[in-house]
Amino acid sequence: MHSSTPTLQRDTRAWQFQVWASFGIAVFLCATGLAWLPGERLEVAFMFMGYVFCLSAAFMLAKFVRDNQGARRGAGQGGGDTPLWKLVVWGGFAVAMGLTGWGLWGMAISATYKAFLGVSWLYLITCAFTLAKMLRDRHEADLAAPRLRSRLQARTEAAE
């Protein structure tokens, strides 16, 4: 009889620190760029709203993709989302990114400032996806740990 002990794969503390640090740096860079953004207050407010819209849309898209991946694997999370919800999630992300990019492109600021805002914005979005994945992985590992312990206990009791 072949006996293998299943293990849970978890992210290292170093990786978790790097993900949180990157996300914090991205938020700081975006906030700094927006705080010093020249122009009318209304333009600054719209850019800030665009960044927040993109950030929330990125987290929503990450959750949507992960939930549907689990549903396809038969992980007991239902049959997946409806096509209309898929359109809302992907459409919301596309609209958020498109409008924010369009607003940034059309602003009357220097090319260097646009580049800074653009790069920090894209950095924020990629960090948001990475953070969402890391948090979801941790959540799934936390849910799987008790199941694994009970299987190991049952296996030990059966062997006795």
mmCIF file of the C-alpha atoms, coordinates in Angstrom:
data_MODEL
# 
_entry.id   MODEL 
# 
loop_
_atom_site.group_PDB 
_atom_site.id 
_atom_site.type_symbol 
_atom_site.label_atom_id 
_atom_site.label_alt_id 
_atom_site.label_comp_id 
_atom_site.label_asym_id 
_atom_site.label_entity_id 
_atom_site.label_seq_id 
_atom_site.pdbx_PDB_ins_code 
_atom_site.Cartn_x 
_atom_site.Cartn_y 
_atom_site.Cartn_z 
_atom_site.occupancy 
_atom_site.B_iso_or_equiv 
_atom_site.pdbx_formal_charge 
_atom_site.auth_seq_id 
_atom_site.auth_comp_id 
_atom_site.auth_asym_id 
_atom_site.auth_atom_id 
_atom_site.pdbx_PDB_model_num 
ATOM 1   C CA . MET A 1 1   ? 0.000   0.000  0.000   1.00 0.00 ? 1   MET A CA 1 
ATOM 2   C CA . HIS A 1 2   ? 1.414   3.365  -1.015  1.00 0.00 ? 2   HIS A CA 1 
ATOM 3   C CA . SER A 1 3   ? 1.000   6.026  1.623   1.00 0.00 ? 3   SER A CA 1 
ATOM 4   C CA . SER A 1 4   ? 1.617   9.633  0.789   1.00 0.00 ? 4   SER A CA 1 
ATOM 5   C CA . THR A 1 5   ? 0.939   12.570 3.036   1.00 0.00 ? 5   THR A CA 1 
ATOM 6   C CA . PRO A 1 6   ? -0.814  15.341 1.138   1.00 0.00 ? 6   PRO A CA 1 
ATOM 7   C CA . THR A 1 7   ? 0.395   18.838 1.843   1.00 0.00 ? 7   THR A CA 1 
ATOM 8   C CA . LEU A 1 8   ? -1.106  22.264 1.443   1.00 0.00 ? 8   LEU A CA 1 
ATOM 9   C CA . GLN A 1 9   ? 0.871   24.682 -0.625  1.00 0.00 ? 9   GLN A CA 1 
ATOM 10  C CA . ARG A 1 10  ? 1.000   28.120 0.947   1.00 0.00 ? 10  ARG A CA 1 
ATOM 11  C CA . ASP A 1 11  ? 2.731   31.319 -0.042  1.00 0.00 ? 11  ASP A CA 1 
ATOM 12  C CA . THR A 1 12  ? 5.903   32.157 1.845   1.00 0.00 ? 12  THR A CA 1 
ATOM 13  C CA . ARG A 1 13  ? 6.010   35.141 4.173   1.00 0.00 ? 13  ARG A CA 1 
ATOM 14  C CA . ALA A 1 14  ? 8.543   36.738 1.831   1.00 0.00 ? 14  ALA A CA 1 
ATOM 15  C CA . TRP A 1 15  ? 6.098   36.487 -1.088  1.00 0.00 ? 15  TRP A CA 1 
ATOM 16  C CA . GLN A 1 16  ? 3.232   37.842 1.004   1.00 0.00 ? 16  GLN A CA 1 
ATOM 17  C CA . PHE A 1 17  ? 5.407   40.761 2.104   1.00 0.00 ? 17  PHE A CA 1 
ATOM 18  C CA . GLN A 1 18  ? 6.462   41.458 -1.486  1.00 0.00 ? 18  GLN A CA 1 
ATOM 19  C CA . VAL A 1 19  ? 2.847   41.440 -2.712  1.00 0.00 ? 19  VAL A CA 1 
ATOM 20  C CA . TRP A 1 20  ? 1.630   43.751 0.064   1.00 0.00 ? 20  TRP A CA 1 
ATOM 21  C CA . ALA A 1 21  ? 4.674   46.023 -0.311  1.00 0.00 ? 21  ALA A CA 1 
ATOM 22  C CA . SER A 1 22  ? 4.179   46.267 -4.080  1.00 0.00 ? 22  SER A CA 1 
ATOM 23  C CA . PHE A 1 23  ? 0.505   47.066 -3.644  1.00 0.00 ? 23  PHE A CA 1 
ATOM 24  C CA . GLY A 1 24  ? 1.323   49.705 -1.010  1.00 0.00 ? 24  GLY A CA 1 
ATOM 25  C CA . ILE A 1 25  ? 3.981   51.269 -3.235  1.00 0.00 ? 25  ILE A CA 1 
ATOM 26  C CA . ALA A 1 26  ? 1.564   51.327 -6.177  1.00 0.00 ? 26  ALA A CA 1 
ATOM 27  C CA . VAL A 1 27  ? -1.137  53.006 -4.079  1.00 0.00 ? 27  VAL A CA 1 
ATOM 28  C CA . PHE A 1 28  ? 1.418   55.508 -2.765  1.00 0.00 ? 28  PHE A CA 1 
ATOM 29  C CA . LEU A 1 29  ? 2.693   56.331 -6.259  1.00 0.00 ? 29  LEU A CA 1 
ATOM 30  C CA . CYS A 1 30  ? -0.821  56.775 -7.640  1.00 0.00 ? 30  CYS A CA 1 
ATOM 31  C CA . ALA A 1 31  ? -1.908  58.875 -4.659  1.00 0.00 ? 31  ALA A CA 1 
ATOM 32  C CA . THR A 1 32  ? 1.202   61.044 -4.964  1.00 0.00 ? 32  THR A CA 1 
ATOM 33  C CA . GLY A 1 33  ? 0.704   61.530 -8.680  1.00 0.00 ? 33  GLY A CA 1 
ATOM 34  C CA . LEU A 1 34  ? -2.948  62.408 -8.243  1.00 0.00 ? 34  LEU A CA 1 
ATOM 35  C CA . ALA A 1 35  ? -2.331  64.668 -5.235  1.00 0.00 ? 35  ALA A CA 1 
ATOM 36  C CA . TRP A 1 36  ? 0.117   66.807 -7.232  1.00 0.00 ? 36  TRP A CA 1 
ATOM 37  C CA . LEU A 1 37  ? -1.875  66.642 -10.464 1.00 0.00 ? 37  LEU A CA 1 
ATOM 38  C CA . PRO A 1 38  ? -2.098  70.099 -11.988 1.00 0.00 ? 38  PRO A CA 1 
ATOM 39  C CA . GLY A 1 39  ? -5.422  71.297 -13.271 1.00 0.00 ? 39  GLY A CA 1 
ATOM 40  C CA . GLU A 1 40  ? -8.910  71.915 -12.073 1.00 0.00 ? 40  GLU A CA 1 
ATOM 41  C CA . ARG A 1 41  ? -10.196 70.158 -8.969  1.00 0.00 ? 41  ARG A CA 1 
ATOM 42  C CA . LEU A 1 42  ? -12.902 68.516 -11.029 1.00 0.00 ? 42  LEU A CA 1 
ATOM 43  C CA . GLU A 1 43  ? -10.315 66.958 -13.373 1.00 0.00 ? 43  GLU A CA 1 
ATOM 44  C CA . VAL A 1 44  ? -8.332  65.682 -10.399 1.00 0.00 ? 44  VAL A CA 1 
ATOM 45  C CA . ALA A 1 45  ? -11.515 64.273 -8.834  1.00 0.00 ? 45  ALA A CA 1 
ATOM 46  C CA . PHE A 1 46  ? -12.421 62.472 -12.064 1.00 0.00 ? 46  PHE A CA 1 
ATOM 47  C CA . MET A 1 47  ? -8.934  60.962 -12.351 1.00 0.00 ? 47  MET A CA 1 
ATOM 48  C CA . PHE A 1 48  ? -9.109  59.820 -8.727  1.00 0.00 ? 48  PHE A CA 1 
ATOM 49  C CA . MET A 1 49  ? -12.532 58.259 -9.372  1.00 0.00 ? 49  MET A CA 1 
ATOM 50  C CA . GLY A 1 50  ? -11.135 56.570 -12.484 1.00 0.00 ? 50  GLY A CA 1 
ATOM 51  C CA . TYR A 1 51  ? -8.286  55.019 -10.514 1.00 0.00 ? 51  TYR A CA 1 
ATOM 52  C CA . VAL A 1 52  ? -10.670 53.785 -7.803  1.00 0.00 ? 52  VAL A CA 1 
ATOM 53  C CA . PHE A 1 53  ? -13.061 52.449 -10.465 1.00 0.00 ? 53  PHE A CA 1 
ATOM 54  C CA . CYS A 1 54  ? -10.201 50.561 -12.130 1.00 0.00 ? 54  CYS A CA 1 
ATOM 55  C CA . LEU A 1 55  ? -8.993  49.177 -8.831  1.00 0.00 ? 55  LEU A CA 1 
ATOM 56  C CA . SER A 1 56  ? -12.403 47.875 -7.784  1.00 0.00 ? 56  SER A CA 1 
ATOM 57  C CA . ALA A 1 57  ? -13.051 46.505 -11.294 1.00 0.00 ? 57  ALA A CA 1 
ATOM 58  C CA . ALA A 1 58  ? -9.715  44.636 -11.172 1.00 0.00 ? 58  ALA A CA 1 
ATOM 59  C CA . PHE A 1 59  ? -10.614 42.975 -7.859  1.00 0.00 ? 59  PHE A CA 1 
ATOM 60  C CA . MET A 1 60  ? -14.085 42.127 -9.172  1.00 0.00 ? 60  MET A CA 1 
ATOM 61  C CA . LEU A 1 61  ? -12.643 40.633 -12.374 1.00 0.00 ? 61  LEU A CA 1 
ATOM 62  C CA . ALA A 1 62  ? -10.084 38.588 -10.428 1.00 0.00 ? 62  ALA A CA 1 
ATOM 63  C CA . LYS A 1 63  ? -12.850 37.155 -8.238  1.00 0.00 ? 63  LYS A CA 1 
ATOM 64  C CA . PHE A 1 64  ? -15.081 36.468 -11.234 1.00 0.00 ? 64  PHE A CA 1 
ATOM 65  C CA . VAL A 1 65  ? -12.346 34.590 -13.108 1.00 0.00 ? 65  VAL A CA 1 
ATOM 66  C CA . ARG A 1 66  ? -11.350 32.567 -10.047 1.00 0.00 ? 66  ARG A CA 1 
ATOM 67  C CA . ASP A 1 67  ? -14.963 31.674 -9.172  1.00 0.00 ? 67  ASP A CA 1 
ATOM 68  C CA . ASN A 1 68  ? -15.640 30.476 -12.690 1.00 0.00 ? 68  ASN A CA 1 
ATOM 69  C CA . GLN A 1 69  ? -12.408 28.495 -12.763 1.00 0.00 ? 69  GLN A CA 1 
ATOM 70  C CA . GLY A 1 70  ? -13.557 26.710 -9.604  1.00 0.00 ? 70  GLY A CA 1 
ATOM 71  C CA . ALA A 1 71  ? -16.983 26.073 -11.103 1.00 0.00 ? 71  ALA A CA 1 
ATOM 72  C CA . ARG A 1 72  ? -15.400 24.537 -14.225 1.00 0.00 ? 72  ARG A CA 1 
ATOM 73  C CA . ARG A 1 73  ? -13.302 22.218 -12.039 1.00 0.00 ? 73  ARG A CA 1 
ATOM 74  C CA . GLY A 1 74  ? -16.439 21.127 -10.226 1.00 0.00 ? 74  GLY A CA 1 
ATOM 75  C CA . ALA A 1 75  ? -15.304 22.580 -6.943  1.00 0.00 ? 75  ALA A CA 1 
ATOM 76  C CA . GLY A 1 76  ? -18.863 22.758 -5.685  1.00 0.00 ? 76  GLY A CA 1 
ATOM 77  C CA . GLN A 1 77  ? -19.248 26.473 -6.321  1.00 0.00 ? 77  GLN A CA 1 
ATOM 78  C CA . GLY A 1 78  ? -22.310 26.208 -8.484  1.00 0.00 ? 78  GLY A CA 1 
ATOM 79  C CA . GLY A 1 79  ? -22.510 26.238 -12.243 1.00 0.00 ? 79  GLY A CA 1 
ATOM 80  C CA . GLY A 1 80  ? -20.687 29.480 -12.804 1.00 0.00 ? 80  GLY A CA 1 
ATOM 81  C CA . ASP A 1 81  ? -22.000 32.917 -13.514 1.00 0.00 ? 81  ASP A CA 1 
ATOM 82  C CA . THR A 1 82  ? -24.549 33.942 -16.098 1.00 0.00 ? 82  THR A CA 1 
ATOM 83  C CA . PRO A 1 83  ? -23.469 35.355 -19.450 1.00 0.00 ? 83  PRO A CA 1 
ATOM 84  C CA . LEU A 1 84  ? -24.950 38.727 -18.509 1.00 0.00 ? 84  LEU A CA 1 
ATOM 85  C CA . TRP A 1 85  ? -22.852 38.895 -15.324 1.00 0.00 ? 85  TRP A CA 1 
ATOM 86  C CA . LYS A 1 86  ? -19.806 37.990 -17.402 1.00 0.00 ? 86  LYS A CA 1 
ATOM 87  C CA . LEU A 1 87  ? -20.613 40.941 -19.668 1.00 0.00 ? 87  LEU A CA 1 
ATOM 88  C CA . VAL A 1 88  ? -21.042 43.253 -16.662 1.00 0.00 ? 88  VAL A CA 1 
ATOM 89  C CA . VAL A 1 89  ? -17.731 42.224 -15.094 1.00 0.00 ? 89  VAL A CA 1 
ATOM 90  C CA . TRP A 1 90  ? -15.613 42.269 -18.248 1.00 0.00 ? 90  TRP A CA 1 
ATOM 91  C CA . GLY A 1 91  ? -17.456 45.319 -19.581 1.00 0.00 ? 91  GLY A CA 1 
ATOM 92  C CA . GLY A 1 92  ? -16.999 47.196 -16.305 1.00 0.00 ? 92  GLY A CA 1 
ATOM 93  C CA . PHE A 1 93  ? -13.284 46.454 -16.321 1.00 0.00 ? 93  PHE A CA 1 
ATOM 94  C CA . ALA A 1 94  ? -12.950 47.513 -19.971 1.00 0.00 ? 94  ALA A CA 1 
ATOM 95  C CA . VAL A 1 95  ? -14.947 50.709 -19.403 1.00 0.00 ? 95  VAL A CA 1 
ATOM 96  C CA . ALA A 1 96  ? -12.961 51.581 -16.270 1.00 0.00 ? 96  ALA A CA 1 
ATOM 97  C CA . MET A 1 97  ? -9.624  51.055 -17.981 1.00 0.00 ? 97  MET A CA 1 
ATOM 98  C CA . GLY A 1 98  ? -10.732 52.717 -21.213 1.00 0.00 ? 98  GLY A CA 1 
ATOM 99  C CA . LEU A 1 99  ? -12.222 55.826 -19.632 1.00 0.00 ? 99  LEU A CA 1 
ATOM 100 C CA . THR A 1 100 ? -9.328  56.291 -17.234 1.00 0.00 ? 100 THR A CA 1 
ATOM 101 C CA . GLY A 1 101 ? -6.813  55.869 -20.049 1.00 0.00 ? 101 GLY A CA 1 
ATOM 102 C CA . TRP A 1 102 ? -8.767  58.245 -22.267 1.00 0.00 ? 102 TRP A CA 1 
ATOM 103 C CA . GLY A 1 103 ? -8.956  60.821 -19.473 1.00 0.00 ? 103 GLY A CA 1 
ATOM 104 C CA . LEU A 1 104 ? -5.255  60.524 -18.794 1.00 0.00 ? 104 LEU A CA 1 
ATOM 105 C CA . TRP A 1 105 ? -4.399  60.789 -22.485 1.00 0.00 ? 105 TRP A CA 1 
ATOM 106 C CA . GLY A 1 106 ? -6.525  63.898 -22.925 1.00 0.00 ? 106 GLY A CA 1 
ATOM 107 C CA . MET A 1 107 ? -5.241  65.797 -19.892 1.00 0.00 ? 107 MET A CA 1 
ATOM 108 C CA . ALA A 1 108 ? -3.294  68.970 -20.569 1.00 0.00 ? 108 ALA A CA 1 
ATOM 109 C CA . ILE A 1 109 ? -0.187  67.916 -18.624 1.00 0.00 ? 109 ILE A CA 1 
ATOM 110 C CA . SER A 1 110 ? 3.388   67.146 -19.626 1.00 0.00 ? 110 SER A CA 1 
ATOM 111 C CA . ALA A 1 111 ? 4.253   63.866 -21.318 1.00 0.00 ? 111 ALA A CA 1 
ATOM 112 C CA . THR A 1 112 ? 6.509   62.972 -18.386 1.00 0.00 ? 112 THR A CA 1 
ATOM 113 C CA . TYR A 1 113 ? 3.669   63.447 -15.916 1.00 0.00 ? 113 TYR A CA 1 
ATOM 114 C CA . LYS A 1 114 ? 1.341   61.393 -18.115 1.00 0.00 ? 114 LYS A CA 1 
ATOM 115 C CA . ALA A 1 115 ? 3.945   58.630 -18.255 1.00 0.00 ? 115 ALA A CA 1 
ATOM 116 C CA . PHE A 1 116 ? 4.307   58.655 -14.458 1.00 0.00 ? 116 PHE A CA 1 
ATOM 117 C CA . LEU A 1 117 ? 0.537   58.504 -13.926 1.00 0.00 ? 117 LEU A CA 1 
ATOM 118 C CA . GLY A 1 118 ? 0.123   55.836 -16.598 1.00 0.00 ? 118 GLY A CA 1 
ATOM 119 C CA . VAL A 1 119 ? 2.859   53.557 -15.318 1.00 0.00 ? 119 VAL A CA 1 
ATOM 120 C CA . SER A 1 120 ? 1.791   53.912 -11.680 1.00 0.00 ? 120 SER A CA 1 
ATOM 121 C CA . TRP A 1 121 ? -1.823  53.216 -12.714 1.00 0.00 ? 121 TRP A CA 1 
ATOM 122 C CA . LEU A 1 122 ? -0.894  50.030 -14.601 1.00 0.00 ? 122 LEU A CA 1 
ATOM 123 C CA . TYR A 1 123 ? 1.365   48.996 -11.721 1.00 0.00 ? 123 TYR A CA 1 
ATOM 124 C CA . LEU A 1 124 ? -1.596  49.417 -9.356  1.00 0.00 ? 124 LEU A CA 1 
ATOM 125 C CA . ILE A 1 125 ? -3.827  47.236 -11.529 1.00 0.00 ? 125 ILE A CA 1 
ATOM 126 C CA . THR A 1 126 ? -1.278  44.419 -11.841 1.00 0.00 ? 126 THR A CA 1 
ATOM 127 C CA . CYS A 1 127 ? -0.618  44.551 -8.088  1.00 0.00 ? 127 CYS A CA 1 
ATOM 128 C CA . ALA A 1 128 ? -4.366  44.354 -7.455  1.00 0.00 ? 128 ALA A CA 1 
ATOM 129 C CA . PHE A 1 129 ? -4.623  41.136 -9.481  1.00 0.00 ? 129 PHE A CA 1 
ATOM 130 C CA . THR A 1 130 ? -1.631  39.648 -7.672  1.00 0.00 ? 130 THR A CA 1 
ATOM 131 C CA . LEU A 1 131 ? -2.998  40.641 -4.267  1.00 0.00 ? 131 LEU A CA 1 
ATOM 132 C CA . ALA A 1 132 ? -6.423  39.214 -5.091  1.00 0.00 ? 132 ALA A CA 1 
ATOM 133 C CA . LYS A 1 133 ? -4.854  35.916 -6.134  1.00 0.00 ? 133 LYS A CA 1 
ATOM 134 C CA . MET A 1 134 ? -2.692  35.704 -3.026  1.00 0.00 ? 134 MET A CA 1 
ATOM 135 C CA . LEU A 1 135 ? -5.629  36.424 -0.702  1.00 0.00 ? 135 LEU A CA 1 
ATOM 136 C CA . ARG A 1 136 ? -7.837  33.903 -2.492  1.00 0.00 ? 136 ARG A CA 1 
ATOM 137 C CA . ASP A 1 137 ? -5.107  31.244 -2.350  1.00 0.00 ? 137 ASP A CA 1 
ATOM 138 C CA . ARG A 1 138 ? -4.770  31.823 1.396   1.00 0.00 ? 138 ARG A CA 1 
ATOM 139 C CA . HIS A 1 139 ? -8.532  31.582 1.859   1.00 0.00 ? 139 HIS A CA 1 
ATOM 140 C CA . GLU A 1 140 ? -8.738  28.319 -0.088  1.00 0.00 ? 140 GLU A CA 1 
ATOM 141 C CA . ALA A 1 141 ? -5.800  26.849 1.865   1.00 0.00 ? 141 ALA A CA 1 
ATOM 142 C CA . ASP A 1 142 ? -7.465  27.861 5.131   1.00 0.00 ? 142 ASP A CA 1 
ATOM 143 C CA . LEU A 1 143 ? -10.648 26.079 4.035   1.00 0.00 ? 143 LEU A CA 1 
ATOM 144 C CA . ALA A 1 144 ? -8.753  22.993 2.895   1.00 0.00 ? 144 ALA A CA 1 
ATOM 145 C CA . ALA A 1 145 ? -6.657  22.636 6.072   1.00 0.00 ? 145 ALA A CA 1 
ATOM 146 C CA . PRO A 1 146 ? -9.431  21.212 8.301   1.00 0.00 ? 146 PRO A CA 1 
ATOM 147 C CA . ARG A 1 147 ? -10.480 18.784 5.554   1.00 0.00 ? 147 ARG A CA 1 
ATOM 148 C CA . LEU A 1 148 ? -6.895  17.608 5.187   1.00 0.00 ? 148 LEU A CA 1 
ATOM 149 C CA . ARG A 1 149 ? -6.511  17.183 8.954   1.00 0.00 ? 149 ARG A CA 1 
ATOM 150 C CA . SER A 1 150 ? -9.697  15.121 9.161   1.00 0.00 ? 150 SER A CA 1 
ATOM 151 C CA . ARG A 1 151 ? -8.551  12.886 6.269   1.00 0.00 ? 151 ARG A CA 1 
ATOM 152 C CA . LEU A 1 152 ? -5.179  12.342 7.902   1.00 0.00 ? 152 LEU A CA 1 
ATOM 153 C CA . GLN A 1 153 ? -6.861  11.563 11.220  1.00 0.00 ? 153 GLN A CA 1 
ATOM 154 C CA . ALA A 1 154 ? -9.227  9.111  9.538   1.00 0.00 ? 154 ALA A CA 1 
ATOM 155 C CA . ARG A 1 155 ? -6.316  7.475  7.737   1.00 0.00 ? 155 ARG A CA 1 
ATOM 156 C CA . THR A 1 156 ? -4.389  7.168  11.026  1.00 0.00 ? 156 THR A CA 1 
ATOM 157 C CA . GLU A 1 157 ? -7.397  5.698  12.831  1.00 0.00 ? 157 GLU A CA 1 
ATOM 158 C CA . ALA A 1 158 ? -8.012  3.212  10.009  1.00 0.00 ? 158 ALA A CA 1 
ATOM 159 C CA . ALA A 1 159 ? -4.377  2.097  10.141  1.00 0.00 ? 159 ALA A CA 1 
ATOM 160 C CA . GLU A 1 160 ? -4.601  1.361  13.892  1.00 0.00 ? 160 GLU A CA 1 
# 
